[in-house]
Amino acid sequence: DKLAFSFDPIKLLLMKKLILPIMAVAVLTGCVKEEEETTTDETSYTVPTTYNFENVSYGGQTDRLDMLEALTSYIKTGHTEGTTLSAQTLNDMYANENSPFEGEVGSSGKDLKSKTYEYTQASVVSLFDSIAKYSGQTGGANGQAGLVTGAGRTVLVDATGKEYAQLIDKGLMGSCFYYQGTSKYLSDDKIGDAVDNETVEEGKGTAKEHHFDEAFGYFGVPIDFPTNTEGIRFWGKYCNGRDELAGTNAIMDAFLKGRAAISAKDKEGQNAAVADIKALWEKAAAATAIHYLNDGIEKFADDADRLHVLSEAYAFTKALGYNADGALASDYNEVLTALGDNYWDVTVNDITAARDLLATKAGLESVKTEL
């Protein structure tokens, strides 16, 4: 499906100069005062080495990560011949309705569906119907959905060879976690000048602090990452996997600087940190897509392996479109076009062309064959 976008350009509010002279003087005086305060005030504060701030809460994000783990795990049970999945159960897990999870998962009342990019939700639901229809069925082939078995794995794929589990798991990493973590919670609507940064709610902090914490929650790492990598998952896991060659773990420093800047009311520091977070998160997505394209070249001969890794490459590439401020947000479709839509018909040359194109656009050309 083709990703639709509804992001409107930022509209500049330009006022016509119909102001009385005395008002103009007042505005000028206010501007001078503001400029003096900005240039003379030297903000001093400490940036901690771990995400250990007062009044931090992102339990809803943690619960959503748990929900996606459970959803993906259920989908993968359909990789066993004769196992039929329920579309109703899949939809219930997506919307957190009818108590679909075990234990404490979903107990927050949060859900994945309402936080997924609006114009992607219907395609996710449609995938559930297909997963239920073809789960457990053998005979997957070019033009036919079903199970495909290779030397080391069995996958459930659609008629073009895309693995359903990856379209959901990695797909929601993009359309839910990445989208919320960049385009929503790090937007002006959530951490801009108009957002309350004075009133402290016990356990949550100010509204601006809490929104920033929620963005961090979607990243999937412990508070002392990257020193501690135990339990990292989703974006945190893949970011850490690309760090050696792409330096992506620097995003943690940006999260720490951004949160400290918000608490210290350092707007310049906040803006710089947010820009770094968005750029490094995007870099992690692009580098991971390249990694899986390389896997596609290496594992080309095994149908199940090739379909599996190219499905991951597809989802990570498509994720690039969900960061409204991303440098690559408008380029993902060009890369997918180079790869082609059918992973049964794809050639090594197609995969190489897509990899090289993405590496060039992402500034990762020097490490593209090593990722």
Secondary structure, DSSP 8 states (H G I E B T S, - for coil): ----------------S---HHHHHHHHHHHHHHHHHHHH--------SSS--SS---HHHHHHHHHHHHHHHHHHGGGSTT----HHHHHHHHHT-S--SSTTTTTTS--SGGGS-GGGHHHHHHHHHHHHHHTT-B--BTTB-EEEE-SS-EEEE-TTS-BHHHHHHHHHIIIIIIIIIIIITTSHHHHSTTS--S--BTTTBSHHHHHHHHHHHTT---TTTTT--TT--THHHHHHHHHHHH-TTHHHHHHHHHHHHHHTT-HHHHHHHHHHHHHHHHHHHHHHHHHHHHHHHHTTTSHHHHHHHHHHHHHHHHHGGG-TT-TTTTTHHHHHHHH-S-TTT--HHHHHHHHHHHHHHHT-GGGTTT-
